[in-house]
């Protein structure tokens, strides 16, 4: 009797599990075919309308770059008329949000309108084109002051500098400059008659841009140094993002959305929440390639002894991240990419292309100025010899005269240039190859900056893989954000098309997702993939921050 009750309970439990799984499967299937929820907002983020009846539309998510979007509306559409009537609007800015799901808990694209164009076609028809740029563009218009807490006329120290885990210091840098912009410390607020605006710097729930909370104690991102002397935040962040494999995320908060983890206090409609995600893993265990027969090969990338070439080592016993051991986990861990898009009759790949570019030059030369101390040493020797010889002829100051005369001849002659050759690259290239290239941005080849410049020149001329695929979502992999899909922008996946040699496929980073639909066609996704190490130079990981330290000291005025 007890055994029968236990079996009935087990059967009921399994029925509930199967029903839940079936419900989730149907919900995901419905989500894939549902037209995106597209809404237009005014400058104060008041809803002006849900876009329906558009002729076509498209938006693109990019990895650490500003994506674009457009919406084409009939000229007599009520939202088109509203967008064209800029004189009749109280606020001139137009904002847009594209949501892949109706509840807004999937990927969201937000941006600001750049232009509204009324077009008359040759056949007499008319339409209105609205073009937008992604919200990441906002960060290009925030300057990092040397001291955000002092007025512009008194900026000491000469440069802003922070060292620590890159995720934390990037978010801290943005936070203090947002406090400067919203705090009105040294200028009048937008509405001086409103007392609340005078203390806006202490009420982040009223800011237009906020930083997602985080903990420096739990930040395991790469350590580094950032500095700025009136550079834009994107200029400051770009080297750090490249070095550490980090990704900036910008997401508009709308009513009904969950608050960012750790956020205390209310939020305002349309606030832009900026966060930094760690999607690296190349210099830890990850995968950069595999075969259709043996699966992905787990590897670790290290720097060769010549500080130029990369050595990729296969991990014999790779560890599986705990997330992938959890039932029904959706997502891709940076250390364990597993999704593979394969070409075939019954695969998600509708069309696509794969491009391989061979490496170019085998040797890099850089420089132009002598190594630090060389010109000084030659000057000292010249003056010493001149003074010794001059003393014989009762001319003890002859050394200075001789040095002044000879300086144009010896200055920047010794150790002024350096050249490094990659034996691995030349061996793989064959007997005939492009011989030499020049490294930009290095005044001296015999310095950290020169070493970094030469390594970066090798890196820019390396062999590369690119792929662009038109993918059917959910067959079987779900392309979605916020934990609702197997893969999203910044994650890695294997790409294999029929005809690629020996069944080998590269593991590439999903660098861009373009979502488009028209009045007559369903939603289509086109994903672009690039080299997973394209933004992670090994030498920058070792010496790039040393270079940044010296540049910071130079900006501060304590290093010549």
C-alpha positions as CSV (number, residue, x, y, z in Angstrom):
1,X,0.0,0.0,0.0
2,X,2.8,2.4,0.9
3,X,4.6,1.5,-2.3
4,X,1.5,2.3,-4.3
5,X,1.1,5.7,-2.7
6,X,4.8,6.5,-3.3
7,X,4.4,5.6,-7.0
8,X,1.3,7.7,-7.3
9,X,3.1,10.7,-5.8
10,X,6.1,10.2,-8.1
11,X,3.7,9.9,-11.1
12,X,2.0,13.2,-10.0
13,X,5.3,14.9,-9.6
14,X,6.6,13.8,-13.0
15,X,3.3,14.9,-14.6
16,X,3.8,18.4,-13.0
17,X,7.4,18.5,-14.3
18,X,6.4,17.5,-17.8
19,X,3.6,20.0,-17.8
20,X,6.0,22.8,-16.7
21,X,8.6,21.8,-19.3
22,X,5.8,21.7,-22.0
23,X,4.6,25.2,-20.9
24,X,8.1,26.6,-21.1
25,X,8.6,25.0,-24.6
26,X,5.4,26.5,-25.9
27,X,6.2,29.9,-24.4
28,X,9.6,30.0,-26.0
29,X,8.1,28.9,-29.4
30,X,5.5,31.7,-29.2
31,X,8.2,34.2,-28.3
32,X,10.3,33.3,-31.4
33,X,7.5,34.1,-33.8
34,X,6.0,37.1,-32.0
35,X,6.6,40.5,-33.5
36,X,8.9,42.5,-31.3
37,X,7.3,45.1,-29.0
38,X,8.5,48.4,-30.4
39,X,7.5,51.6,-28.5
40,X,8.3,55.3,-29.2
41,X,8.8,57.7,-26.2
42,X,9.3,61.4,-26.0
43,X,12.2,63.3,-24.4
44,X,10.8,62.8,-20.9
45,X,10.2,59.1,-21.6
46,X,6.4,59.4,-21.8
47,X,5.0,56.7,-24.0
48,X,3.8,58.1,-27.3
49,X,2.6,54.8,-28.8
50,X,3.3,51.2,-29.7
51,X,4.6,50.9,-33.3
52,X,2.3,48.7,-35.4
53,X,1.8,48.7,-39.2
54,X,5.4,49.6,-39.9
55,X,6.7,48.9,-43.4
56,X,9.9,47.5,-42.0
57,X,12.2,47.9,-39.0
58,X,15.6,46.7,-37.9
59,X,17.9,47.0,-34.9
60,X,21.4,45.7,-34.2
61,X,23.2,44.7,-30.9
62,X,27.0,45.1,-31.1
63,X,29.8,44.1,-28.9
64,X,31.2,47.3,-27.3
65,X,30.1,49.4,-30.3
66,X,27.2,51.7,-31.0
67,X,24.5,49.9,-33.0
68,X,21.9,51.5,-35.2
69,X,18.2,51.0,-35.9
70,X,15.5,52.2,-38.2
71,X,11.8,52.2,-38.5
72,X,9.9,52.9,-41.8
73,X,6.3,54.1,-41.4
74,X,3.6,55.1,-43.8
75,X,3.6,58.8,-44.1
76,X,0.0,59.1,-42.7
77,X,0.8,56.9,-39.6
78,X,0.0,58.7,-36.4
79,X,3.5,58.2,-35.0
80,X,5.0,59.3,-38.2
81,X,3.1,62.6,-38.1
82,X,4.1,63.0,-34.4
83,X,7.7,62.5,-35.2
84,X,7.6,64.9,-38.1
85,X,5.9,67.6,-36.1
86,X,8.9,68.7,-34.1
87,X,7.5,72.2,-33.6
88,X,4.4,70.9,-31.9
89,X,6.3,68.7,-29.4
90,X,7.2,69.9,-25.9
91,X,10.4,67.8,-25.9
92,X,12.3,67.4,-29.2
93,X,14.0,64.1,-28.5
94,X,12.5,60.8,-29.6
95,X,13.4,57.5,-28.0
96,X,12.7,53.9,-29.0
97,X,12.8,50.5,-27.3
98,X,12.7,47.2,-29.1
99,X,11.7,44.3,-26.8
100,X,12.0,40.7,-28.0
101,X,9.3,39.6,-25.5
102,X,6.0,41.2,-24.5
103,X,7.0,41.2,-20.8
104,X,10.2,43.0,-21.5
105,X,12.4,40.4,-19.7
106,X,14.4,39.4,-22.8
107,X,16.8,41.5,-24.9
108,X,16.0,45.2,-25.1
109,X,17.4,47.6,-27.6
110,X,17.1,51.3,-26.7
111,X,18.2,54.4,-28.5
112,X,17.7,58.0,-29.4
113,X,16.4,59.3,-32.8
114,X,19.1,60.9,-35.0
115,X,16.9,61.9,-37.9
116,X,13.3,61.8,-39.2
117,X,13.0,61.8,-43.0
118,X,10.0,62.2,-45.2
119,X,10.5,60.4,-48.5
120,X,8.6,60.6,-51.7
121,X,9.2,57.7,-54.0
122,X,9.3,57.6,-57.8
123,X,5.9,55.9,-57.9
124,X,4.3,58.7,-55.9
125,X,4.1,56.8,-52.6
126,X,5.5,58.4,-49.4
127,X,7.0,57.1,-46.2
128,X,8.8,58.3,-43.1
129,X,12.2,56.9,-42.0
130,X,13.3,57.2,-38.4
131,X,16.9,56.4,-37.7
132,X,18.3,55.7,-34.2
133,X,21.6,55.1,-32.4
134,X,22.0,52.7,-29.5
135,X,22.1,54.1,-25.9
136,X,25.8,53.2,-25.7
137,X,26.3,56.5,-27.6
138,X,25.4,58.3,-24.4
139,X,28.8,57.3,-22.9
140,X,30.7,58.9,-25.7
141,X,29.3,62.3,-24.5
142,X,30.5,62.0,-20.9
143,X,33.9,63.4,-20.2
144,X,36.2,62.0,-17.5
145,X,37.5,65.1,-15.7
146,X,40.9,65.0,-13.9
147,X,38.9,65.9,-10.7
148,X,35.1,65.6,-11.0
149,X,34.6,67.4,-7.7
150,X,36.3,70.7,-8.6
151,X,35.3,73.4,-11.0
152,X,36.5,73.3,-14.6
153,X,38.9,76.2,-13.9
154,X,40.7,74.4,-11.1
155,X,41.5,70.8,-12.1
156,X,44.1,69.3,-9.8
157,X,45.7,66.7,-10.0
158,X,46.4,67.0,-13.7
159,X,44.9,63.6,-14.6
160,X,42.2,61.2,-13.2
161,X,43.8,57.9,-12.3
162,X,42.4,54.7,-10.7
163,X,43.9,51.2,-10.2
164,X,42.2,48.0,-9.3
165,X,39.8,45.4,-10.8
166,X,38.7,46.9,-14.1
167,X,35.0,46.3,-13.7
168,X,35.0,48.2,-10.4
169,X,37.2,51.1,-11.5
170,X,35.3,51.6,-14.8
171,X,32.0,51.7,-13.0
172,X,33.5,54.0,-10.3
173,X,34.9,56.4,-12.9
174,X,31.5,56.6,-14.6
175,X,29.7,57.1,-11.3
176,X,31.8,60.0,-10.0
177,X,31.3,61.8,-13.4
178,X,27.6,61.2,-13.3
179,X,27.6,62.7,-9.8
180,X,29.4,65.7,-11.3
181,X,26.8,66.1,-14.1
182,X,23.7,65.6,-12.0
183,X,25.0,67.1,-8.8
184,X,25.2,70.7,-10.1
185,X,28.2,71.4,-7.8
186,X,29.6,74.3,-9.8
187,X,26.7,75.4,-12.1
188,X,23.0,76.0,-11.9
189,X,20.6,73.0,-12.2
190,X,18.3,72.7,-15.2
191,X,15.4,74.1,-13.1
192,X,16.9,76.5,-10.5
193,X,13.5,77.3,-9.0
194,X,12.9,73.6,-8.0
195,X,14.7,73.0,-4.6
196,X,15.0,69.3,-5.3
197,X,17.3,69.8,-8.3
198,X,19.9,71.4,-6.0
199,X,20.5,68.1,-4.3
200,X,20.1,65.9,-7.3
201,X,23.6,64.6,-6.9
202,X,22.5,62.7,-3.8
203,X,19.4,61.2,-5.3
204,X,20.5,58.9,-8.1
205,X,16.9,57.7,-8.7
206,X,16.4,61.0,-10.5
207,X,19.4,60.7,-12.8
208,X,19.0,59.9,-16.5
209,X,21.9,57.5,-16.3
210,X,22.8,55.2,-13.4
211,X,25.5,52.6,-12.7
212,X,24.5,49.1,-11.7
213,X,25.6,48.3,-8.1
214,X,28.5,45.9,-7.6
215,X,31.0,44.7,-5.0
216,X,34.8,45.2,-5.3
217,X,35.2,42.2,-3.0
218,X,33.5,40.0,-5.5
219,X,35.0,41.5,-8.6
220,X,37.4,38.9,-10.1
221,X,38.0,40.8,-13.3
222,X,41.6,41.6,-14.5
223,X,43.4,44.3,-12.6
224,X,44.6,47.4,-14.4
225,X,45.0,51.2,-14.4
226,X,42.9,53.8,-16.2
227,X,43.6,57.5,-16.6
228,X,42.1,60.5,-18.3
229,X,42.7,64.1,-18.9
230,X,39.4,65.3,-20.3
231,X,38.8,62.2,-22.5
232,X,35.4,60.7,-23.1
233,X,34.4,57.7,-21.0
234,X,34.4,55.5,-24.1
235,X,38.0,56.6,-24.9
236,X,39.0,55.8,-21.4
237,X,37.1,52.5,-21.2
238,X,38.1,51.1,-24.6
239,X,41.6,49.9,-23.8
240,X,40.4,48.3,-20.5
241,X,37.5,46.6,-22.2
242,X,39.8,45.2,-24.9
243,X,42.5,44.1,-22.4
244,X,40.2,42.3,-20.0
245,X,37.5,41.0,-22.4
246,X,34.7,43.0,-20.7
247,X,31.5,44.2,-22.3
248,X,29.5,47.4,-21.5
249,X,25.8,46.8,-21.3
250,X,23.1,49.6,-21.5
251,X,19.5,48.8,-20.7
252,X,16.6,51.2,-20.2
253,X,14.6,50.6,-17.1
254,X,10.8,50.7,-17.6
255,X,7.9,50.3,-15.2
256,X,7.4,46.6,-14.5
257,X,11.1,45.7,-14.9
258,X,13.0,44.2,-11.9
259,X,15.5,46.6,-10.4
260,X,19.2,46.0,-10.8
261,X,20.6,43.6,-8.2
262,X,21.6,45.5,-5.1
263,X,19.7,48.7,-6.1
264,X,18.2,50.5,-3.1
265,X,15.5,53.1,-3.6
266,X,13.1,53.9,-6.4
267,X,13.8,54.3,-10.1
268,X,12.6,56.6,-12.8
269,X,11.0,55.6,-16.1
270,X,13.5,55.5,-18.9
271,X,16.7,55.5,-16.7
272,X,19.7,54.0,-18.5
273,X,21.3,51.4,-16.4
274,X,25.0,50.8,-17.3
275,X,26.9,47.7,-16.2
276,X,30.1,46.0,-17.1
277,X,30.0,42.2,-17.7
278,X,33.0,39.9,-17.8
279,X,32.8,37.7,-20.9
280,X,36.5,36.9,-21.2
281,X,38.0,33.4,-20.7
282,X,40.6,33.1,-23.4
283,X,43.4,33.3,-21.0
284,X,41.7,30.8,-18.7
285,X,40.2,27.6,-19.8
286,X,38.0,28.1,-22.9
287,X,37.6,26.8,-26.4
288,X,38.8,28.5,-29.7
289,X,38.0,25.6,-32.0
290,X,36.8,22.1,-32.5
291,X,35.7,19.4,-34.9
292,X,32.2,18.1,-35.8
293,X,33.4,14.6,-34.8
294,X,35.3,15.3,-31.5
295,X,33.5,18.5,-30.2
296,X,35.2,21.6,-28.9
297,X,38.8,21.4,-27.7
298,X,39.4,23.2,-24.4
299,X,42.5,25.3,-24.6
300,X,44.5,28.0,-22.7
301,X,46.3,30.8,-24.5
302,X,49.7,31.9,-23.3
303,X,52.4,34.3,-24.4
304,X,55.5,32.9,-26.1
305,X,59.0,33.7,-24.9
306,X,59.6,36.2,-27.7
307,X,56.7,38.2,-26.4
308,X,55.2,38.3,-29.9
309,X,53.6,34.9,-30.7
310,X,50.8,33.1,-28.9
311,X,51.0,29.5,-27.7
312,X,47.7,27.6,-27.5
313,X,47.8,24.7,-25.1
314,X,45.2,22.0,-25.0
315,X,43.6,21.3,-21.5
316,X,43.7,17.6,-20.9
317,X,41.1,17.5,-18.1
318,X,38.9,20.5,-18.5
319,X,36.6,21.5,-15.6
320,X,32.9,22.1,-16.2
321,X,31.5,25.3,-14.6
322,X,28.9,24.5,-12.0
323,X,26.2,26.5,-14.0
324,X,26.3,23.8,-16.7
325,X,25.6,21.1,-14.2
326,X,22.3,22.7,-13.2
327,X,19.2,21.3,-14.9
328,X,17.6,23.5,-17.6
329,X,20.4,26.1,-17.4
330,X,20.2,28.6,-20.2
331,X,23.3,30.5,-21.2
332,X,27.0,30.2,-22.1
333,X,29.7,30.4,-19.5
334,X,32.9,32.2,-20.8
335,X,35.1,29.3,-19.8
336,X,32.8,26.6,-21.4
337,X,31.3,27.6,-24.8
338,X,29.3,24.8,-26.1
339,X,26.8,26.0,-28.8
340,X,27.7,25.0,-32.4
341,X,25.8,26.3,-35.4
342,X,26.1,23.6,-38.1
343,X,25.1,23.9,-41.7
344,X,22.8,21.3,-43.2
345,X,19.2,20.5,-44.3
346,X,17.8,20.5,-40.8
347,X,19.8,23.1,-38.9
348,X,19.1,26.7,-37.8
349,X,21.5,28.1,-40.4
350,X,19.5,29.5,-43.4
351,X,22.4,31.2,-45.1
352,X,25.8,32.5,-44.2
353,X,29.4,33.0,-45.0
354,X,32.7,32.2,-43.4
355,X,35.9,34.2,-44.2
356,X,39.4,33.5,-43.3
357,X,42.2,36.1,-43.7
358,X,45.8,35.0,-43.6
359,X,48.4,36.9,-41.6
360,X,50.3,39.6,-43.5
361,X,53.7,40.9,-42.4
362,X,56.4,38.7,-40.8
363,X,58.4,41.5,-39.2
364,X,57.5,44.7,-37.4
365,X,59.8,47.8,-37.0
366,X,59.1,50.7,-34.7
367,X,60.7,53.7,-33.1
368,X,62.2,57.1,-34.2
369,X,63.7,58.3,-30.9
370,X,66.6,56.9,-29.0
371,X,65.9,54.8,-25.9
372,X,65.7,56.8,-22.7
373,X,69.1,57.9,-21.5
374,X,71.0,57.2,-24.8
375,X,71.0,60.8,-26.1
376,X,72.0,62.0,-22.6
377,X,74.8,59.5,-22.3
378,X,76.2,60.4,-25.7
379,X,76.0,64.1,-24.8
380,X,77.9,63.5,-21.6
381,X,80.6,61.6,-23.4
382,X,80.9,64.3,-26.1
383,X,81.1,67.1,-23.5
384,X,83.7,65.1,-21.4
385,X,85.9,64.5,-24.4
386,X,85.5,68.1,-25.6
387,X,86.4,69.5,-22.2
388,X,89.5,67.2,-21.9
389,X,90.7,68.2,-25.4
390,X,89.9,71.8,-24.8
391,X,91.8,72.0,-21.5
392,X,95.0,71.2,-23.5
393,X,94.4,74.4,-25.6
394,X,93.2,76.4,-22.6
395,X,89.5,76.1,-23.6
396,X,87.9,74.3,-20.7
397,X,84.3,75.0,-22.0
398,X,85.0,73.5,-25.5
399,X,82.9,70.5,-24.6
400,X,79.6,72.4,-24.6
401,X,80.5,74.0,-28.0
402,X,81.4,70.7,-29.5
403,X,78.2,69.0,-28.1
404,X,76.0,71.8,-29.5
405,X,77.6,71.4,-32.9
406,X,77.4,67.6,-33.0
407,X,74.0,67.1,-31.4
408,X,72.1,67.2,-34.7
409,X,74.4,64.5,-35.9
410,X,74.2,62.0,-33.0
411,X,70.7,62.7,-31.6
412,X,68.2,59.8,-32.1
413,X,70.8,57.7,-33.9
414,X,71.7,55.0,-31.4
415,X,69.0,52.6,-30.3
416,X,66.4,54.8,-32.1
417,X,64.7,51.9,-33.9
418,X,63.9,48.3,-33.2
419,X,62.7,45.4,-35.3
420,X,61.2,42.1,-34.3
421,X,60.5,39.1,-36.5
422,X,58.0,36.3,-35.9
423,X,59.6,33.0,-36.8
424,X,56.3,31.1,-36.3
425,X,54.5,33.4,-38.7
426,X,57.2,33.3,-41.4
427,X,57.3,29.5,-41.2
428,X,53.6,29.2,-41.6
429,X,53.5,31.8,-44.4
430,X,56.0,30.0,-46.6
431,X,58.9,31.2,-48.7
432,X,57.1,34.3,-50.1
433,X,55.3,36.7,-47.8
434,X,54.9,40.4,-46.9
435,X,58.2,41.1,-45.2
436,X,57.8,44.2,-42.9
437,X,55.3,46.5,-41.3
438,X,55.5,49.6,-39.2
439,X,54.1,50.0,-35.6
440,X,52.3,53.2,-35.1
441,X,52.3,55.1,-31.9
442,X,55.7,54.2,-30.5
443,X,58.2,57.1,-30.3
444,X,60.9,54.7,-28.9
445,X,61.1,51.0,-29.7
446,X,63.1,50.4,-26.6
447,X,60.4,51.1,-24.1
448,X,57.2,49.5,-22.8
449,X,55.1,51.6,-25.2
450,X,57.3,50.5,-28.1
451,X,57.0,46.8,-27.1
452,X,53.3,47.2,-26.8
453,X,53.0,49.0,-30.1
454,X,55.0,46.2,-31.9
455,X,52.9,43.5,-30.3
456,X,49.7,45.3,-31.3
457,X,51.0,45.7,-34.9
458,X,51.6,41.9,-35.0
459,X,48.1,41.4,-33.5
460,X,46.4,43.6,-36.1
461,X,48.0,41.7,-38.9
462,X,47.3,38.2,-37.6
463,X,45.2,35.6,-39.3
464,X,41.5,36.0,-38.6
465,X,38.1,34.2,-38.9
466,X,34.8,36.0,-39.6
467,X,31.3,34.6,-40.0
468,X,27.9,35.9,-40.7
469,X,24.8,33.7,-40.4
470,X,21.1,34.1,-40.9
471,X,19.8,31.9,-38.1
472,X,16.4,30.4,-37.3
473,X,15.9,31.1,-33.6
474,X,15.2,28.1,-31.4
475,X,16.3,25.4,-33.8
476,X,17.5,24.2,-31.3
477,X,19.5,27.1,-29.7
478,X,17.6,30.1,-28.3
479,X,19.2,33.5,-29.0
480,X,18.1,35.7,-26.2
481,X,19.4,37.8,-23.3
482,X,18.6,38.1,-19.6
483,X,19.0,34.3,-19.0
484,X,16.3,33.4,-21.5
485,X,18.5,32.0,-24.2
486,X,21.5,29.8,-24.8
487,X,23.6,32.5,-26.4
488,X,23.8,36.3,-26.8
489,X,26.1,39.1,-27.9
490,X,29.6,38.6,-26.4
491,X,29.2,34.8,-26.0
492,X,31.2,32.3,-28.1
493,X,29.9,29.6,-30.4
494,X,31.2,27.2,-33.0
495,X,30.4,28.0,-36.6
496,X,30.5,25.2,-39.3
497,X,29.4,25.6,-42.9
498,X,29.3,22.8,-45.4
499,X,32.6,22.9,-47.3
500,X,34.8,24.0,-44.4
501,X,38.0,21.9,-44.4
502,X,38.4,18.7,-42.5
503,X,35.3,19.2,-40.4
504,X,37.1,21.8,-38.3
505,X,35.1,24.8,-37.0
506,X,36.4,27.9,-35.2
507,X,34.8,29.1,-32.0
508,X,34.0,32.8,-32.5
509,X,32.5,35.5,-30.5
510,X,29.0,36.6,-31.3
511,X,29.8,40.3,-32.0
512,X,26.5,41.5,-33.4
513,X,22.8,40.5,-33.7
514,X,20.5,42.2,-36.2
515,X,16.8,41.8,-35.7
516,X,14.6,42.8,-38.6
517,X,11.0,42.3,-39.7
518,X,8.7,43.7,-42.3
519,X,4.9,44.0,-42.7
520,X,4.9,40.8,-44.8
521,X,7.7,38.8,-43.3
522,X,8.3,37.4,-39.8
523,X,11.2,38.3,-37.5
524,X,14.6,37.4,-38.8
525,X,17.9,37.2,-36.9
526,X,21.3,37.7,-38.5
527,X,24.3,37.0,-36.2
528,X,27.9,38.1,-36.9
529,X,30.8,36.3,-35.4
530,X,34.4,37.4,-35.0
531,X,37.7,36.1,-33.6
532,X,37.2,35.3,-29.9
533,X,40.6,36.9,-29.1
534,X,40.0,39.9,-31.3
535,X,39.8,42.2,-28.3
536,X,42.2,40.5,-26.0
537,X,45.9,41.1,-26.8
538,X,48.1,38.9,-24.7
539,X,50.8,41.5,-24.4
540,X,48.3,44.2,-23.5
541,X,47.4,41.9,-20.6
542,X,51.0,41.8,-19.4
543,X,52.5,45.2,-20.3
544,X,49.6,47.3,-21.4
545,X,48.8,48.4,-17.9
546,X,52.5,49.1,-17.3
547,X,52.3,51.5,-20.3
548,X,49.2,53.0,-18.9
549,X,51.0,53.6,-15.5
550,X,53.8,55.5,-17.2
551,X,51.3,57.5,-19.3
552,X,49.4,58.3,-16.1
553,X,52.6,59.5,-14.3
554,X,53.4,61.6,-17.4
555,X,50.0,63.2,-17.3
556,X,50.3,63.9,-13.6
557,X,53.6,65.7,-14.2
558,X,55.8,63.4,-12.2
559,X,57.4,61.5,-15.1
560,X,59.2,63.2,-18.0
